[in-house]
Amino acid sequence: MSWASWTTRGVFAGRGGVRTDEAGILDGELDVHTTWTESDGLAHVTVQYSGGSHWLTLSGSPVACPSEDASRALHDAVIEAVRAEGPTVLPAVPPWAAT
């Protein structure tokens, strides 16, 4: 089984923050984590306040993701989306799925 994982720390959320399933909107300085597994073809994206200990599901996660390369592209796209005006959620049809 193949899997991949990325974490980017210290991402400042744009106006509107990010929407989580468990706690609603988070804003400020966040850590973003993406995990992908080949066995289920899904990428799971979570966020937490930087230095925190509780990861929260980014609304719209998990999403179908066909490859490790696509999951890295997803992670990068999420980072850019978090920095933009929000609230950030994962789209239903991800543009990185064709990667």
C-alpha positions in Angstrom: 0.0 0.0 0.0 1.3 3.4 -1.0 0.6 6.6 1.0 1.8 10.2 1.3 1.5 12.9 3.8 2.3 16.7 3.8 2.1 19.3 6.6 2.6 23.0 6.1 2.9 25.1 9.2 2.2 28.8 9.8 -0.3 29.5 7.0 -2.1 32.7 7.6 -5.8 32.4 6.7 -7.2 35.1 4.5 -10.4 37.0 5.4 -13.1 34.5 6.0 -10.8 31.8 7.4 -11.4 28.1 6.7 -14.5 26.0 7.4 -14.1 22.9 9.5 -16.7 20.1 10.1 -16.1 20.0 13.9 -15.6 23.7 14.9 -16.9 25.9 12.2 -14.6 28.7 11.0 -10.9 28.9 12.0 -8.8 32.0 11.2 -5.4 33.3 12.0 -2.2 31.2 11.8 -3.0 27.6 10.9 -1.2 24.3 10.1 -2.5 22.3 7.1 -2.1 18.6 6.8 -3.0 16.3 3.8 -2.8 12.5 3.9 -3.4 10.4 0.8 -3.7 6.6 0.6 -3.6 4.6 -2.7 -5.9 1.9 -1.2 -8.9 4.1 -1.0 -7.9 6.8 -3.5 -8.9 9.6 -1.0 -7.0 12.6 0.3 -7.9 13.8 3.8 -7.2 17.4 4.6 -7.1 18.7 8.2 -6.2 22.0 9.8 -5.4 23.2 13.3 -4.3 26.4 15.0 -0.5 26.5 14.6 1.1 24.7 17.5 -2.2 23.2 18.5 -2.9 19.5 19.3 -6.3 19.0 17.7 -6.6 18.4 13.9 -10.0 19.4 12.4 -11.5 18.2 9.1 -11.5 20.8 6.4 -15.1 20.9 5.1 -15.4 18.9 1.9 -12.7 16.4 3.0 -12.0 13.7 2.1 -11.9 14.0 -1.7 -11.2 11.5 -4.5 -7.5 11.8 -5.5 -6.1 9.4 -8.0 -2.3 9.6 -7.2 0.4 10.8 -4.9 1.2 13.6 -7.4 -2.4 14.7 -7.4 -2.5 14.7 -3.7 0.6 17.0 -3.6 -1.1 19.3 -6.1 -4.2 19.2 -3.8 -2.2 20.2 -0.8 -0.6 23.1 -2.6 -4.0 24.2 -3.9 -5.4 24.1 -0.3 -2.5 26.2 1.0 -3.3 28.9 -1.7 -7.0 28.7 -1.0 -6.4 29.2 2.8 -4.4 32.3 2.1 -7.1 33.7 -0.2 -10.4 35.2 1.0 -12.6 32.5 2.3 -14.2 30.7 3.9 -12.1 28.0 2.4 -13.7 24.6 1.8 -12.8 21.8 -0.7 -14.8 21.9 -3.9 -17.0 18.9 -4.8 -15.2 18.4 -8.1 -11.5 19.0 -7.5 -9.4 20.4 -10.4 -6.4 18.4 -9.3 -8.1 15.1 -9.8 -6.9 14.9 -13.4 -3.3 15.3 -12.4 
